[in-house]
Amino acid sequence: MVLDMCISRYRQWNAISSLAAITLLVLHLFVLSWFSLTKPMYIWDVIPYVATTFTPDSDDSAAIHTATYDLLKQSLDVAQFNSLISGKYPAAMHANPENFAEQLSMYEIKPLYVLALRALAAAGANPVDGIIWLSLVSSLLICVILFLWLRQLTGPMQAALTVILFSLAARMFDLSQGSVPDSFSALALIAGLWCLLARHWAAGATLCFCLSIWIRINNILFVGPLFLLLCYNHLYLRGGHPSGKDIYWYSGGLALSILSYFWISTVFDYNWWRLFYHTLVELQIEIGSFAEPFSITVYLDVLRGAAVQFLARGGVFPTVLPLFLLLWLITWSANWRDNVTAIFRPTRPISLADASALCFPVFGAFFVLFPLVSELDRFFTPYYAIITVYAVSRISELRYQTTVRSGC
């Protein structure tokens, strides 16, 4: 009877704790929504993204240009609109429809994001508001997925508090109010990792990872190596003999993600050096006429400047990457021999430790290919998330081991 009473009290406490955690999470999501909707952040990129909602109806660059800027004038206040056309480059885009039209392929190269915006516009939503809503809803879903995932690894209250801390540390408030596809892209990757590592659902994970390429093609830097590791892990555990449906999902996902990358890059004329130069060296008003040859001197100068910015003279980091790198190093390196062995000679399916380790080369690849240091956080949200989940899993594991050793 005493045991039954203890079990009953435990269940009551667990129910109360879960309710309190969910209430706290809902309050956090409300604050996040209020902040995003009352303080939307419009940068110049909102203009070409709005323009992509008009391109299916017309191939007249002047008509698209007029419709885009007229809609922005109606949707934004004077100060917001003027901020989008101030400066040499924005003013040139505002003044010249042909030059503006040349820029659109760099934004249409995110087909699934553009399709989502067009769907919202077709449903009657103002494209300017639709961009913010897409970022906000994606951010809310990221928080919900992380809470569900973390709740499997620790208590509900700890999961809710971790989600809140992650939102603050990873600058989710900035992400949710942004007029760029970063939140949508992060959602696809985080959902894929959740399906793979928490739900053990190969089909769902493969679908999310492949769709992430159609949201932003640079996701191939993570998705490609992950699919390769999944295929290697599967075959190694089975002595080189594929069995079950998972290997077909992973190998098919690898092939589809690579084909998608090259198809999208070809259709939208992706050029890494042109994008690198345009973003990090000098904005190109007539980007269709870009003919600057690759220069190792210019490239190294940009990398050198990015390294100085990353090391943050004055002690103020322009990115939270060092914080999450430190968190990963502390938790992963504590068992680094077993973690390295598990990658090359696995004894179990791919784990959180393996997935978090793949984040490290992605960080390096971004710095080499696109070292926009002040903007790195919006690209790295899904990697910060997997590092956070892995750290929580390690802490929970160590706590359990301590409890067992103490005999409690």
N, C-alpha and C positions, 0 to 999 in steps of 0.2 A: 504493500500500500504506500509506503514511503517512496519507493522507486517510482510508482505511478504518479505520485504528487510531484516529484522532481521532474519527471518527463513532461508533465502538464505545464509546470512553471517555465520549463525551458522553451516549450513550444510557444507559450504566451509571450515570453521575452523576445523570441525570434520573430514572431509576428509583429510585435511593437517596433522592433529594430528595423524590420523591412519596411514598415509603413513610414517610419520617420525618415529612412534613407530615400524612399521614393518621393516623399514630400519635399525633402531638401533638394533632390535632383530637379523636380518640377519647378521649384522656386528659382533654381539656377537657370533653367531653360527659359523661364519667363523673363528674367533679367537680361539674358543674352538676346532674346527676341526684342525686348523693349529698346535695348541699346542699339541694335542693328537697324531697327525701323525708324528710330528717332534721330540717329546720327549716321545715315548712310554715307559711305565714302566713295565719291565719284572721282576717278582719275581719267586721264585721256582715253584709256582703253575702252571705256564705256561707249564712246562714240562709234568706233568700228564694229563693236559687238551689236549695237543697236542697228547699224547699217546692214548687218548680215540678215536681219529679219525682213528687210525689204528686197534683197537681191533675187529671191525666187520669182518675184512679181515683175521685175524689170531688169534689163541689162543696160539701161541708160544711166551712165555715171552721174550726169547732172541731176536727173530726177531722184536718184538714190541719195545723193548729197543733200539736196533740198529737203527731202522728206525726213532725213535723219536729223538735220540741224533744226528744222521746224518743230519736230517732236520734242527735242531736247529743250528748246526755248519754252515750250508749253509746260513741260514736266518739271523743270528746275527753276529756282528763283534766279534773279539777275546775277547775284554774286556767284552762285554755283556755275551758271552757264559761262560767265566771263572767265572763271578760273580754268575752264576747259579749252578756251580759245586764246589764252594769254601765252605769250612766248613765241619765239620765231617759228618753231616747228608746228605747234597747234594752230597758229595764225595762218600759216601756209596751207595747212589742210583745210581750214575753214574757207580759205579764199579760192582754192583750186580743186574742182571736182575730179579732174583727171588724176592728179597726184594722190588725192584721197582714195580713189578707186584702186590704185596700184597697191595700196597698203592692205587691202582687205584679205588677200590670200594668206597673209600671216596670221589672220584671225579665223578664217574659215578652215584652217588646217586642224582645227579642233571640231571635227564633224558632229560628234554626239552632243557636245555642249551647244553648238549652234542649232542643232535640230531641236534640243530641249527649249531653247529660247524661241524658236519659230513656232513650236507647239503651244507655248504659253501665249504668244501673240495671236495665233489662230484661235485660241480659246477666248480671246477678248481682253487679255491682260496688256497693260502698257508695257512695252519692252524694257523701258527704263526701270520700272518697278519690278518686272519679271527677273531682271538680272540680280537685284538685291534679294528677292524672295528665293531664288535658286541657291544663292550662297547661304542664306539663313537656314533654309530647310535642310540642306546638306550638312551644315554644322550641327544642327539639332540631332539629326540622325547619327552623326559621328558620336556625339555624347551618349546617346541611348545605347548604341552598339558597345561602346567602351564600358558602360555601366553593366550591361548584361554579361559581358566577357569577364570583367573584373569580379563580379559577384560570384562567379564560379571558382575564383581563386582565393577570395578572402570574404570577409563579412560584408553585408549590404551597406552598412554605414561607412566602412572603410572604402568601399567601391565608390560611393557617392562623393566622398571627400577627395578621393584621388582624381575623379573626373573633373571636379571643380579646380583642383590645383593644376591639373594638366591644361585645362582651358586657359588659365591665367598664364602659365609658364610657356605654353606653345602659341600664345597670342591668338586664341580662337575668336576673341572678340573682334580683332582686326579682320580675321578671315571671314567671319559671318557678315560683316558690313561691306565687304569688298565687291567691286564690279568686275571681277575676273573669275576664271573657272577653277581656281585653286581648291575651294571647298568641295566642289563637285568631283574633282579629280581625286582628292584625298578620300572622299566617301567610297569611291569605287575600290580603291586599294585596301582600305581598312575593312570594308565589307568582305572583300575577297580573303583577307587574312583571317578574319573571324570565321568565315565558312570553312576554311582549310584547317585551322589550328584548334578552334573551339567546337565547331559543329562536325568536323571530319566529313565534309560534304564536297567531294572533288568536283562535281558538276557545277555547283554554285560558285565555288572558288574560281574555277576556270572561266566561267562566264564573266564574273566581275573583273578579273585580271585582263581579259581580252578587251572588254568594254573600256577599261582605263586607257588603253592605247588610243581609242577613238575619241577620248576626251582630251588627252594630251599625249603626244607621241613620245615625249622624253620619259614616260613611265616605262618604256622598254628597258631602261637602265636597271630597273629592279625586277620587272616581270620576266624578262628573258633569262637572267641568271637563276631566278627562283624556279621557273619551269625546268631548266636544266638540272638543278639540284633535286627537284622532285623526281624526275625521270631516273637520275643516277641512283638516288636513294631507293627507289622502288626496285630497280634491277639488281642492285647490290644485295638487298635483303633476300632476293629470290634467286641468287646465284646466276644472274644474267638471263633468267627465263621470265618473261612478262606473264603475269597472271592477274585476272580480275579486270574490272572496267577502269580503275583509276589510272593505269598507265596510258590508256587510250585517251582519256581526258587530258592528262598532262602533256603527252606528246602532241596531241592535236592542238592544245592550247599554245604550245611552243611554236608550232608551225603557223598557226593563225595569227599569233601576235607578231611574228617576224614579217609575214606577208602583209599584214595590216600596216605595219610601220613603213615598209617600202612602197606600198600602194598609195598611202596618204602622202608620203613625202614626194612621190612622183607627180601625183595629180595636182598638188598645191605648190609644186616647185620649191620644195624646202632646200635651203642653202645655209649650212651652218655658219660659214664665214660671213655671209651677208648679214645674218641675224646677229652674230657676235659683234660685227663692226657697227651695225645700226644701233644696237643697244648699249654697247660699252665704249665705243670710240666716238662716233659722230652720227647723229640722227640724219637719215637720208630722206630728203623731201621727195626726190625723184628716185624712189627705190627701184623702180623697174629698169632704170639705167645704170644701176650699180655695177661697176666693173673694176673695183679696187682689187688688185691681186693680193693673195695671201702674203703677209709680211711677218716673219718670225720675230722681228724686232718689235713691231707694234703689239703682237700677241704676248710676248714676254713682258713688255711694259705694263700691259693690262693685268697680267697675273701678278706682277710685282706689286702694283698698286693695290690689288685685291688682298694680297697677303698682309700688307701693312694695315689695311682696313680691318682685316679679320683679327689681327693681333691687337687691334684697338689701342692705339696710343692714347694715354690718358686714363686707361683702365675701364672705359665704357665700351662694352661689346655691342656691335651693331646687329648681332644675331644671338639667339639663345642656343645655337648649336653647341658651344663649349659646355653648357650645362648638361645637355642630354648626352654628349660624348662622355663626360665624366661619369654620369649615372650608368651608362652602358659599360664603361671600363671597370667600374667598381664591382658591378654585379656579374659581368661575364668573365672577367679575368680571375675571379676567385676560384673558378673551376675550369680554367682555360685549357688544360691538357685534355680533360674529358670532352670539352666542347669541340676542340679541334679534331680529336679522334672521331667524334660522332659525325662530323661532316664528311670525312674521307673514308671512314670504315664504320658506317652506321650500324647500330644494333636495334634501332627503332625508327619509326617514321619521322619525318622532319618535325622539328620542335620549335618552340619559341626562341630557344638559344640560337638555332640555325638561322631562323628568319631575321633575328635581330643582327646577327653577324653580317648578313647581306647588306644591311644599311650602310656599313662602314665604307665599302667600295663605291656605293652610290654617292656618298658625300664627297669622296675624292674625285669621282667622275664629273660631278657638277662643278667643282672648283676648277677643274682643268678645262671643261667645255664651255661653262657659262658662269663665271665667277661674279655674279651680281650679289655681292655679300649682303647688302642691306635688305635684299629681297629673298634671301635663302629660306627664311622660316616658312613662307607661304608655299614653297615647293616641298619642304621637308615634314610637313604635318603628319603624314601617315607613318613616316619613319620614327618620328618622336613618339607616336602612339605605340608602336610595337616595342620600342625600348621601354616605355612606361609599363606596359603590360608584362614584359619579361621581368622587369625589376620587381614588380609586385609578386609575380609567381615565385621568384627566388626568395624574397622576404618571407612569404607564406611557407615555403618549403623549409627554410631555416628555422622558422618558429615552430613548425611541426616537429622537426628533428629534435629541437631543444626540449619540447614538451615530452617526447617519447623518452629521451635520455633521463629526464628528471623523474620519470615514472608516474606522471600525472595523467 
